[in-house]
Structure formats: structure tokens, C-alpha cells
């Protein structure tokens, strides 16, 4: 129990709240992203500045709820529950940090906000459910891989990160070799994994966010 309390104390000290919303200038309501993000990825997030602000408010509220869950589970002696809640809280804080950076400077903008968030049972034999049809010709694989990139960057729980990794591993083996090697699709899969690495706590983001 003592070691769990020390772990949780370290988590809270290392993951402070963000500085709050940045002031936005007047102009187009569509979020303006970092120039290299638009150039490299050939897309801009479809959500508006208002959508981003709404997401930040909701995520900060969820962060407060997550903090209480960690404290309550630790107080009640539920070490496993406290550990799981702490892991979710850490992922959510990193997601919030990406939203704050997006709002402040256009960097690390998730391609999508995913509300409700991604859900996939990794113990199931069923395919993940995506908006894009699960077909594996070149055009469809590009759409699938792009969606996986967007959903990976929008994870805010440890379970989402884990299930996204499983889903990517399952789906990327399905296209024929020449389709699987497509540069655009491969780049999306790489960036999806980089987002998952960042959300797990590694200091790594998809390249277009930091160039």
C-alpha cells in the first residue's frame, strides 16, 4: 500500500494541470494548424476552435473525476483499481496536453476528437468497427489507415491505447504486400503508433507536429 501511495504521489507531482485555454484571435472558425501539419499530412482537422474549446472543458472535467477515482481507490485499499485509474489519468493528461498545444500553437492537433471515444474488445475475434469500410484495396486501405491514425491520437484511456495497438496489428496484415507498402498508408500507420507512444508517456510525437 505504501509503494502504491508513493507511485500515485509521483504521478500527481509529475502531471500538473495545463495553463488553461490560450487566447484565440478573431478569424475563421476552423482550426488553423501548423503549416507542416497541413503540408505533410494533406489535411487539417475538421473541428472548429469552438469544438476544441468544448473538448478541453470536457476533458478537464474528466481529469478531475479521474483524480478523485485514484484517491478513492487508494484510500479504500483497492490497489489494482488505483493503478488502473492512475494509468487512465496519465493518458488523459497527455491527451489534454496535446489539445492545449493545438489551441496555443497549432502543434500536436489530433486529427479528430472522437466523442464518444474509441472502444474495441481485444479479446473478441471480431474486426474493429471503423467509419471506413474494412476493404483492403489501395484506396480503402489508405482510408482505413488514416482513420486509425486519427483514432490513435484521440485516445484518452490506457484501454484505448492498448486496443488501438491490437487493432492496428490485426488490420495492417490484411492488405496485399504492394498495398501494405503504400507510402501514404504506411505514414499513417507510423504516425498512429507515434501517437500511441506519446500517450503511453514516451517523448515522441508524429513528425509533422514538431517539424
C-alpha positions as a printed Julia matrix, in Angstrom:
211×3 Matrix{Float64}:
   0.0     0.0     0.0
   2.86    2.38    0.87
   4.5     1.79   -2.5
   1.18    2.45   -4.24
   0.81    5.76   -2.42
   4.35    6.75   -3.43
   3.58    5.85   -7.06
   0.41    7.92   -7.04
   2.15   10.86   -5.37
   4.81   10.8    -8.08
   2.13   10.74  -10.75
   0.39   13.79   -9.34
   3.63   15.72   -8.93
   4.77   14.89  -12.44
   1.48   15.61  -14.21
   0.34   19.11  -13.34
  -2.66   20.83  -14.81
  -2.27   22.81  -18.02
  -2.05   26.56  -18.05
  -5.58   26.9   -19.41
  -7.0    27.95  -22.74
  -4.93   30.2   -24.95
  -6.42   33.38  -26.33
  -7.62   32.98  -29.89
  -7.58   35.72  -32.46
 -10.64   36.58  -34.48
 -10.99   34.92  -37.83
 -12.12   31.71  -39.44
 -13.84   29.35  -37.02
 -11.97   26.37  -38.48
  -8.86   25.49  -36.54
  -5.67   26.64  -38.27
  -2.97   24.02  -37.87
   0.79   24.15  -38.01
   1.93   24.68  -41.61
   3.94   21.49  -41.76
   0.96   19.51  -40.47
  -1.13   20.64  -43.41
   1.73   20.21  -45.87
   2.87   16.77  -44.72
  -0.47   15.18  -43.9
  -2.53   16.95  -46.59
  -5.38   17.54  -44.17
  -6.48   19.9   -41.46
  -8.63   18.93  -38.5
 -12.29   19.33  -39.36
 -13.25   20.52  -35.89
 -13.53   24.23  -35.12
 -11.92   26.34  -32.43
 -15.22   26.17  -30.55
 -15.17   22.36  -30.78
 -11.61   22.32  -29.43
 -12.54   24.58  -26.51
 -15.57   22.41  -25.73
 -13.38   19.29  -25.8
 -10.86   20.88  -23.44
 -13.58   21.8   -20.94
 -14.94   18.25  -21.03
 -11.51   16.66  -20.73
 -10.5    18.84  -17.77
 -13.71   17.83  -16.02
 -12.93   14.18  -16.76
  -9.42   14.73  -15.42
 -10.84   15.95  -12.11
 -13.1    12.9   -11.96
 -10.12   10.67  -12.68
  -8.12   12.26   -9.88
 -10.92   11.52   -7.43
 -11.14    7.91   -8.63
  -7.44    7.42   -7.98
  -7.64    8.9    -4.5
 -10.8     6.97   -3.61
  -9.42    3.65   -4.81
  -6.16    4.17   -2.92
  -8.0     5.21    0.24
 -10.2     2.13    0.08
  -7.22   -0.16   -0.42
  -8.05   -1.21   -3.99
  -4.52   -1.3    -5.36
  -5.45   -2.69   -8.79
  -8.25   -0.19   -9.26
  -5.98    2.65   -8.15
  -3.28    1.54  -10.57
  -5.75    1.31  -13.48
  -7.28    4.69  -12.64
  -3.82    6.24  -12.41
  -2.87    4.82  -15.82
  -6.05    6.23  -17.39
  -5.47    9.59  -15.74
  -1.93    9.78  -17.11
  -3.12    9.06  -20.67
  -5.92   11.62  -20.38
  -3.49   14.27  -19.15
  -1.26   13.66  -22.16
  -4.28   13.96  -24.45
  -5.22   17.23  -22.75
  -1.65   18.45  -23.25
  -1.96   17.77  -26.98
  -5.22   19.76  -27.11
  -3.63   22.65  -25.23
  -0.65   22.68  -27.6
  -3.05   22.56  -30.54
  -5.01   25.51  -29.17
  -1.92   27.56  -28.36
   0.24   26.99  -31.43
  -1.39   24.5   -33.8
   1.02   21.71  -32.8
   0.07   18.11  -31.93
  -3.52   18.68  -33.08
  -5.31   15.31  -33.06
  -6.83   14.73  -36.5
 -10.16   14.03  -34.73
 -11.65   14.44  -31.27
 -13.6    11.16  -31.14
 -16.57   11.71  -28.89
 -17.58    9.12  -27.87
 -14.09    7.71  -27.66
 -12.84    4.58  -29.43
 -13.88    1.23  -27.96
 -12.75   -2.25  -29.02
 -12.74   -5.56  -27.17
  -9.28   -7.01  -27.77
 -10.46  -10.44  -26.61
 -13.01  -10.58  -29.42
 -12.38  -12.24  -32.77
 -14.46   -9.55  -34.44
 -12.87   -6.83  -36.55
 -12.67   -3.33  -35.11
 -15.56   -1.09  -36.14
 -14.41    1.9   -38.15
 -16.19    4.55  -40.18
 -14.17    3.49  -43.23
 -15.18    0.18  -44.87
 -12.82   -2.65  -43.99
 -11.66   -3.3   -47.54
  -8.02   -3.61  -48.42
  -7.51   -2.33  -51.93
  -5.22    0.7   -52.13
  -7.82    3.45  -51.83
  -9.72    1.8   -48.99
  -6.55    0.87  -47.08
  -5.48    4.49  -47.21
  -8.85    5.47  -45.7
  -8.59    2.79  -43.01
  -5.02    3.69  -42.06
  -5.88    7.39  -41.96
  -8.76    6.68  -39.59
  -6.52    4.53  -37.39
  -4.11    7.47  -37.19
  -6.89    9.82  -36.16
  -8.36    7.48  -33.58
  -4.97    6.61  -32.08
  -4.17   10.29  -31.48
  -7.56   10.77  -29.77
  -7.1     8.06  -27.12
  -7.56    9.21  -23.53
  -7.52    5.92  -21.62
  -4.96    3.16  -21.23
  -7.51    0.68  -22.59
  -7.9     2.75  -25.76
  -4.14    2.83  -26.29
  -3.89   -0.93  -25.81
  -6.85   -1.75  -28.04
  -5.64    0.59  -30.79
  -2.29   -1.18  -30.84
  -4.06   -4.54  -31.17
  -6.38   -3.23  -33.89
  -3.51   -1.78  -35.92
  -1.56   -5.02  -35.65
  -4.59   -7.03  -36.76
  -5.54   -4.82  -39.7
  -2.16   -3.93  -41.15
  -1.51   -7.56  -42.05
  -4.62   -7.76  -44.23
  -3.71   -5.8   -47.41
  -1.62   -7.38  -50.14
   2.09   -6.62  -49.86
   2.13   -3.93  -52.55
  -0.84   -2.15  -50.96
   0.62   -2.51  -47.46
   3.79   -0.81  -48.67
   1.98    2.28  -49.94
   3.81    5.35  -48.67
   0.75    7.33  -47.6
  -0.83    4.4   -45.74
   2.48    3.44  -44.13
   2.96    7.01  -42.95
  -0.49    7.0   -41.33
   0.26    3.74  -39.51
   3.63    5.05  -38.37
   2.08    8.24  -37.04
  -0.67    6.3   -35.32
   1.97    4.33  -33.43
   3.89    7.5   -32.62
   0.75    8.99  -31.08
   0.25    5.85  -29.02
   3.87    6.02  -27.88
   3.39    9.64  -26.8
   0.16    8.85  -24.96
   1.9     6.0   -23.12
   4.35    8.57  -21.81
   7.21    8.39  -24.26
   8.51   11.72  -25.55
   7.59   11.2   -29.17
   5.04   12.8   -31.49
   4.2    12.36  -35.14
   6.76   14.28  -37.19
   4.53   16.9   -38.75
   3.63   18.17  -35.28
   7.18   19.08  -34.37
   8.94   19.93  -37.64
